């Protein structure tokens, strides 16, 4: 049976207060979940190859470490299906509490996984299982967080901005995870690979407690309450959305290629590339990525706001074009190994991503009917993980091994941009549309 917190028709002031709480709960929750998810990526690029695959040469160990990293992306569509089902059946709030617990407990457990030296290959197996659970958790997080904020918004003219705040959790999580690695790297010194890397994973349990406290204090969204009141809850929402809106699911996945794959090249692969190949300082690269994350604090909501003015599709296409060009500029600068140029390249690297990521939440979520929205938006968003984000560091590593130049990776990014441009151009644009159940019932 579907359940939700009933609030009825709230006065304007109380509705505005709930909107603020929903936005804060979404943003804080996604920041915590992405902290957990990114922490693994940074550790994979820096220490997991040596600790869990010590018998391999450095390149093979890096590929194997990113292989366990990829498993998390395989879990994301699974999480989208599982939590999408419950998000459309029992509500956004209850489902988001479950996703936070799933991610948080898995991340905490990673802190205690023994290395190859202690239990052999079983260490890598345990790491892979926990990474899968991480992926399942984050797979259900995005859709619910976006809907929690967006479905409390009454203003069509600010929906892109409001939906971009859960996206804001990405640079927050990236900053927190890299800061944690940087801080404990400095504290542990030469013991970082022994025990220092484990502390940030263990501390994640505190963040989970904070996130749960915030999320327990919010109401269910008015849109989902409307679905409950009209008894329009689907018994099998995942199957229904695949049957009724397959085009939107596929296009949502493909339009993400141009932002998700480059993002993980710029924030995960760069550690293996700059530190391992170019022999640059680990802490320097960490600091540069943190600076890029700070810049995203402004560019993500700004891009979401611009999408309210010029339309989601137009804003998104602009971001794809910028990414196409920047991919070549990025590696031209990084390959110099000049600290100044490398820092500038990394600092600016998330701007092309943010121009797409800011409007993306509303662009995707608006395309799905309300009683199938959690499932549809989550599936479309997370399917990109197994064709873009997950394999990106592996493909980047293999391309560099084959061609010995960063321009091969730039070409890879360019190809993804072409695919995404076509998909985004085909995606319907509902920038000014009412997202209540009544509006979709008229179609």
C-alpha positions as CSV (number, residue, x, y, z in Angstrom):
1,X,0.0,0.0,0.0
2,X,1.3,3.5,-0.8
3,X,2.1,5.7,2.1
4,X,3.0,9.4,2.4
5,X,2.9,12.2,4.9
6,X,-0.3,14.2,4.3
7,X,0.1,18.0,4.4
8,X,-3.0,19.1,2.5
9,X,-3.1,22.4,0.9
10,X,-0.5,24.5,2.7
11,X,-0.5,28.3,2.9
12,X,2.0,30.1,0.8
13,X,4.4,30.8,3.7
14,X,4.4,27.2,4.9
15,X,4.8,25.9,1.4
16,X,7.8,28.1,0.9
17,X,9.3,26.8,4.1
18,X,8.8,23.2,3.0
19,X,10.4,24.0,-0.3
20,X,13.4,25.4,1.4
21,X,13.6,22.3,3.7
22,X,13.2,20.0,0.6
23,X,16.0,21.8,-1.3
24,X,18.3,21.6,1.7
25,X,17.5,17.9,2.4
26,X,18.1,17.1,-1.3
27,X,21.3,19.0,-1.5
28,X,22.8,17.8,1.8
29,X,21.7,14.2,1.1
30,X,23.2,14.1,-2.4
31,X,26.4,15.8,-1.1
32,X,26.8,13.0,1.4
33,X,26.1,10.3,-1.1
34,X,28.5,11.7,-3.7
35,X,31.2,12.2,-1.0
36,X,30.9,8.4,-0.5
37,X,30.9,7.6,-4.2
38,X,33.8,10.0,-5.2
39,X,35.9,8.9,-2.2
40,X,36.2,5.5,-3.8
41,X,37.2,6.9,-7.2
42,X,40.0,9.0,-5.7
43,X,41.3,6.1,-3.6
44,X,41.1,3.8,-6.7
45,X,43.3,6.1,-8.6
46,X,45.8,6.6,-5.8
47,X,46.1,3.4,-3.6
48,X,43.8,0.6,-4.5
49,X,45.9,-0.8,-7.3
50,X,48.9,-1.2,-5.1
51,X,47.0,-2.5,-2.1
52,X,44.6,-5.0,-3.7
53,X,46.5,-6.0,-6.9
54,X,50.1,-5.8,-5.9
55,X,51.3,-8.6,-8.3
56,X,50.4,-6.6,-11.4
57,X,52.5,-4.0,-13.2
58,X,51.4,-0.4,-12.4
59,X,49.3,0.0,-15.6
60,X,47.4,-3.3,-15.1
61,X,46.9,-2.6,-11.4
62,X,45.4,0.8,-12.2
63,X,43.1,-0.9,-14.8
64,X,42.0,-3.5,-12.3
65,X,41.4,-0.8,-9.6
66,X,39.2,1.1,-12.0
67,X,37.5,-2.2,-12.8
68,X,36.3,-2.4,-9.2
69,X,35.4,1.3,-9.6
70,X,33.3,0.5,-12.7
71,X,31.2,-2.1,-10.7
72,X,29.7,0.8,-8.8
73,X,28.3,2.2,-12.1
74,X,26.9,-1.2,-12.9
75,X,25.0,-1.1,-9.7
76,X,23.5,2.4,-10.4
77,X,20.8,1.2,-13.0
78,X,20.0,-1.6,-10.6
79,X,19.5,0.9,-7.8
80,X,17.4,3.1,-10.2
81,X,15.1,0.2,-10.9
82,X,14.8,-0.9,-7.2
83,X,14.4,2.5,-5.6
84,X,12.5,3.9,-8.7
85,X,9.8,1.3,-8.0
86,X,9.5,2.2,-4.4
87,X,9.8,5.9,-5.1
88,X,6.8,5.8,-7.3
89,X,4.9,3.4,-5.0
90,X,5.5,4.7,-1.4
91,X,6.9,8.1,-2.0
92,X,10.0,10.2,-2.5
93,X,10.9,10.8,1.2
94,X,10.9,7.2,2.5
95,X,12.8,5.9,-0.5
96,X,15.5,8.6,-0.1
97,X,16.1,7.5,3.5
98,X,16.7,4.0,2.3
99,X,19.2,5.1,-0.4
100,X,21.2,7.1,2.2
101,X,21.4,4.1,4.5
102,X,22.4,1.8,1.7
103,X,25.3,4.0,0.5
104,X,26.4,5.1,4.0
105,X,26.8,1.6,5.5
106,X,28.6,0.3,2.4
107,X,31.1,3.2,2.5
108,X,31.7,2.7,6.2
109,X,32.4,-1.0,5.7
110,X,35.0,-0.2,3.0
111,X,37.2,1.3,5.7
112,X,37.7,-2.1,7.2
113,X,38.4,-4.3,4.1
114,X,41.7,-6.1,4.5
115,X,44.3,-5.8,1.7
116,X,45.8,-8.5,-0.5
117,X,48.6,-8.9,2.0
118,X,46.1,-10.0,4.6
119,X,43.5,-12.1,2.8
120,X,44.7,-12.3,-0.8
121,X,42.2,-11.8,-3.6
122,X,39.3,-11.8,-1.1
123,X,40.1,-8.2,-0.3
124,X,39.4,-7.2,-3.9
125,X,36.2,-9.3,-3.9
126,X,34.9,-7.7,-0.8
127,X,35.8,-4.3,-2.2
128,X,33.9,-5.1,-5.3
129,X,30.8,-6.2,-3.5
130,X,30.7,-3.1,-1.3
131,X,31.3,-0.9,-4.4
132,X,28.3,-2.6,-6.0
133,X,26.1,-1.7,-2.9
134,X,27.4,1.9,-3.2
135,X,26.3,2.0,-6.8
136,X,22.8,0.6,-5.9
137,X,22.4,3.3,-3.3
138,X,23.5,6.2,-5.4
139,X,21.4,4.8,-8.3
140,X,18.2,5.5,-6.3
141,X,19.4,8.8,-4.8
142,X,19.5,11.1,-7.8
143,X,15.9,10.7,-9.0
144,X,14.4,11.1,-5.5
145,X,16.5,14.1,-4.6
146,X,15.6,15.9,-7.8
147,X,11.9,15.2,-7.4
148,X,11.9,16.1,-3.7
149,X,13.0,19.6,-4.6
150,X,11.4,20.0,-8.0
151,X,7.9,18.8,-7.0
152,X,7.7,21.3,-4.2
153,X,8.2,24.1,-6.6
154,X,5.1,26.0,-7.7
155,X,7.0,28.4,-10.0
156,X,7.6,27.2,-13.6
157,X,10.1,30.0,-14.0
158,X,12.5,28.8,-11.3
159,X,12.2,25.0,-11.7
160,X,15.5,24.7,-13.5
161,X,17.3,26.6,-10.7
162,X,15.5,24.6,-8.0
163,X,16.2,21.2,-9.6
164,X,19.9,22.2,-10.0
165,X,20.4,22.3,-6.3
166,X,20.5,18.5,-5.8
167,X,23.1,18.6,-8.7
168,X,25.0,21.0,-6.5
169,X,25.6,18.0,-4.2
170,X,28.1,16.7,-6.8
171,X,30.8,19.4,-6.4
172,X,30.1,19.4,-2.6
173,X,30.7,15.7,-2.4
174,X,33.8,16.0,-4.7
175,X,35.2,18.8,-2.6
176,X,34.6,16.9,0.7
177,X,36.1,13.7,-0.6
178,X,39.2,15.3,-2.0
179,X,39.6,17.4,1.1
180,X,39.4,14.3,3.3
181,X,42.0,12.5,1.2
182,X,44.2,15.6,1.2
183,X,43.9,16.1,5.0
184,X,44.5,12.5,5.9
185,X,47.3,12.3,3.4
186,X,49.1,15.1,5.2
187,X,48.3,13.7,8.6
188,X,49.3,10.1,7.9
189,X,52.3,10.9,5.7
190,X,54.0,7.8,4.5
191,X,51.4,5.7,6.3
192,X,48.6,7.0,4.1
193,X,48.6,3.8,2.0
194,X,48.6,1.7,5.2
195,X,45.8,3.3,7.2
196,X,45.4,7.0,6.3
197,X,43.0,6.3,3.4
198,X,40.7,4.3,5.6
199,X,39.7,7.2,7.9
200,X,37.7,9.2,5.4
201,X,35.6,6.1,4.7
202,X,35.0,5.5,8.4
203,X,34.0,9.1,9.0
204,X,31.3,8.9,6.4
205,X,29.0,7.3,9.1
206,X,28.8,10.7,10.8
207,X,27.6,12.4,7.6
208,X,25.0,9.7,7.1
209,X,23.6,10.4,10.6
210,X,23.3,14.1,9.7
211,X,21.6,13.4,6.4
212,X,19.1,11.1,8.0
213,X,18.2,13.7,10.6
214,X,17.5,16.3,7.9
215,X,15.5,14.0,5.7
216,X,13.3,12.7,8.5
217,X,12.1,16.3,9.0
218,X,10.4,16.9,5.6
219,X,7.0,16.2,4.2
220,X,6.2,14.2,1.0
221,X,5.9,16.2,-2.2
222,X,2.5,17.7,-3.2
223,X,2.8,16.0,-6.6
224,X,3.1,12.5,-5.1
225,X,0.3,13.3,-2.6
226,X,-1.9,14.2,-5.6
227,X,-1.1,10.8,-7.2
228,X,-2.1,9.1,-3.9
229,X,-5.3,11.1,-3.6
230,X,-6.4,10.1,-7.1
231,X,-5.3,6.5,-6.7
232,X,-3.0,6.7,-9.7
233,X,-0.1,4.7,-8.1
234,X,1.2,2.1,-10.6
235,X,1.7,-1.5,-9.4
236,X,4.8,-1.9,-11.5
237,X,6.1,1.6,-12.4
238,X,9.4,0.4,-13.8
239,X,7.7,-1.9,-16.3
240,X,5.1,0.7,-17.1
241,X,7.6,3.5,-17.9
242,X,9.7,1.2,-20.0
243,X,6.6,0.3,-22.0
244,X,5.2,3.9,-22.2
245,X,8.2,6.1,-22.4
246,X,11.2,4.2,-23.8
247,X,12.3,7.0,-26.0
248,X,12.7,9.4,-23.1
249,X,14.7,6.8,-21.1
250,X,17.1,6.1,-24.0
251,X,17.5,9.8,-24.9
252,X,18.1,10.7,-21.2
253,X,20.9,8.1,-21.1
254,X,22.6,9.2,-24.4
255,X,22.4,13.0,-23.7
256,X,24.5,12.3,-20.5
257,X,27.5,10.9,-22.4
258,X,29.0,14.3,-23.0
259,X,29.0,15.3,-19.4
260,X,29.4,12.2,-17.4
261,X,32.3,10.5,-19.1
262,X,34.4,13.7,-19.2
263,X,33.6,14.3,-15.6
264,X,35.2,11.1,-14.5
265,X,38.1,11.6,-16.8
266,X,38.6,15.0,-15.2
267,X,38.1,13.9,-11.6
268,X,39.2,10.3,-11.3
269,X,41.4,9.3,-14.3
270,X,43.4,12.6,-13.8
271,X,44.9,11.2,-10.6
272,X,46.3,8.1,-12.2
273,X,47.4,10.2,-15.3
274,X,48.9,13.2,-13.6
275,X,50.5,11.5,-10.6
276,X,51.4,8.1,-12.2
277,X,52.4,9.1,-15.7
278,X,53.4,12.8,-15.5
279,X,54.9,12.3,-12.0
280,X,53.2,15.3,-10.5
281,X,52.4,15.8,-6.8
282,X,49.3,13.9,-5.5
283,X,48.4,16.8,-3.2
284,X,48.7,19.3,-6.0
285,X,46.2,17.4,-8.2
286,X,43.9,17.0,-5.2
287,X,44.0,20.7,-4.5
288,X,43.3,21.5,-8.2
289,X,40.3,19.2,-8.3
290,X,39.0,20.8,-5.1
291,X,39.4,24.3,-6.7
292,X,37.4,23.1,-9.7
293,X,34.6,21.8,-7.4
294,X,34.4,25.2,-5.6
295,X,33.9,26.8,-9.0
296,X,31.0,24.4,-9.7
297,X,29.2,25.8,-6.6
298,X,28.5,28.8,-8.9
299,X,28.3,27.4,-12.4
300,X,25.8,24.6,-11.7
301,X,23.0,26.7,-10.2
302,X,23.8,29.5,-12.7
303,X,23.3,27.1,-15.6
304,X,20.1,25.9,-14.1
305,X,18.9,29.5,-13.8
306,X,19.9,30.2,-17.4
307,X,17.9,27.2,-18.5
308,X,14.8,28.9,-17.0
309,X,15.5,31.9,-19.2
310,X,16.5,30.3,-22.6
311,X,15.1,26.8,-22.3
312,X,16.6,23.5,-21.1
313,X,17.5,22.2,-24.5
314,X,19.3,25.3,-25.8
315,X,21.3,25.5,-22.5
316,X,22.2,21.9,-22.7
317,X,23.3,22.1,-26.4
318,X,25.6,25.0,-25.6
319,X,27.2,22.9,-22.9
320,X,27.8,20.1,-25.3
321,X,29.5,22.3,-27.8
322,X,31.8,23.8,-25.1
323,X,32.7,20.3,-24.0
324,X,33.6,19.2,-27.5
325,X,36.1,22.1,-27.8
326,X,37.4,22.0,-24.3
327,X,38.4,18.2,-24.4
328,X,41.2,19.1,-26.7
329,X,42.3,22.2,-24.8
330,X,42.3,20.2,-21.5
331,X,44.9,17.6,-22.6
332,X,46.9,20.1,-24.5
333,X,47.5,21.9,-21.2
334,X,47.8,18.9,-19.0
335,X,50.3,17.2,-21.2
336,X,52.7,20.1,-20.7
337,X,53.1,18.9,-17.1
338,X,53.6,22.6,-16.3
339,X,52.0,23.1,-12.8
340,X,50.4,26.4,-13.8
341,X,48.9,25.1,-17.0
342,X,47.8,21.8,-15.4
343,X,46.1,23.7,-12.5
344,X,44.3,26.0,-14.9
345,X,43.1,23.1,-17.0
346,X,41.8,21.2,-14.0
347,X,40.3,24.3,-12.5
348,X,38.3,25.1,-15.6
349,X,37.5,21.5,-16.5
350,X,34.1,21.3,-14.8
351,X,32.6,24.3,-16.4
352,X,31.6,22.5,-19.7
353,X,30.2,19.7,-17.5
354,X,28.3,22.2,-15.3
355,X,26.7,23.9,-18.3
356,X,25.0,20.6,-19.0
357,X,24.6,19.3,-15.4
358,X,22.8,22.4,-14.2
359,X,19.7,22.2,-16.5
360,X,19.9,18.4,-16.8
361,X,17.8,17.5,-13.7
362,X,14.8,19.4,-14.9
363,X,15.4,18.5,-18.5
364,X,15.1,14.8,-17.8
365,X,12.6,14.8,-14.9
366,X,10.1,17.0,-16.7
367,X,9.9,14.5,-19.6
368,X,8.2,11.8,-17.4
369,X,4.6,11.5,-16.2
370,X,4.4,12.1,-12.4
371,X,3.3,8.6,-11.4
372,X,6.3,7.1,-13.3
373,X,8.7,10.0,-12.9
374,X,11.0,8.5,-10.2
375,X,11.4,5.3,-12.2
376,X,11.8,6.9,-15.6
377,X,14.1,9.7,-14.6
378,X,16.3,7.4,-12.5
379,X,16.6,4.7,-15.2
380,X,17.4,7.2,-17.9
381,X,19.9,9.0,-15.7
382,X,21.6,5.9,-14.3
383,X,21.8,3.9,-17.6
384,X,24.4,6.4,-18.7
385,X,26.6,5.0,-15.9
386,X,27.4,1.8,-17.6
387,X,28.1,3.4,-21.0
388,X,29.7,6.6,-19.9
389,X,30.9,7.3,-16.3
390,X,31.9,3.7,-15.4
391,X,34.0,2.8,-18.3
392,X,35.4,6.3,-18.8
393,X,38.6,6.0,-16.6
394,X,39.2,2.5,-18.0
395,X,38.8,3.6,-21.7
396,X,41.0,6.7,-21.0
397,X,43.7,4.5,-19.4
398,X,43.6,2.0,-22.4
399,X,43.6,4.8,-25.0
400,X,46.7,6.4,-23.4
401,X,48.4,3.0,-23.2
402,X,47.7,2.4,-26.9
403,X,48.5,5.9,-28.3
404,X,50.7,7.5,-25.6
405,X,48.9,10.9,-26.0
406,X,46.1,12.6,-24.2
407,X,44.6,13.7,-27.6
408,X,43.3,10.2,-28.0
409,X,41.2,10.8,-24.9
410,X,40.1,14.2,-26.3
411,X,38.9,12.4,-29.5
412,X,36.9,10.0,-27.3
413,X,35.2,12.9,-25.6
414,X,34.5,14.5,-28.9
415,X,32.7,11.4,-30.2
416,X,30.6,11.3,-27.1
417,X,29.7,14.9,-27.6
418,X,28.4,14.2,-31.1
419,X,26.1,11.4,-29.8
420,X,24.8,13.6,-26.9
421,X,24.1,16.5,-29.2
422,X,21.9,14.4,-31.4
423,X,20.1,12.9,-28.3
424,X,19.6,16.3,-26.7
425,X,18.2,17.7,-29.9
426,X,15.6,14.9,-30.1
427,X,14.6,15.2,-26.4
428,X,11.3,17.1,-25.8
429,X,11.7,20.4,-24.0
430,X,9.1,21.1,-21.3
431,X,10.7,24.1,-19.7
432,X,7.5,26.0,-19.0
433,X,5.2,23.0,-18.5
434,X,3.1,22.3,-15.4
435,X,4.5,19.1,-13.8
436,X,1.4,18.2,-11.8
437,X,-0.5,15.0,-12.5
438,X,-3.4,17.0,-14.0
439,X,-1.1,18.5,-16.7
440,X,0.1,15.1,-17.8
441,X,-3.4,13.6,-17.7
442,X,-4.4,16.0,-20.5
443,X,-1.9,14.5,-23.0
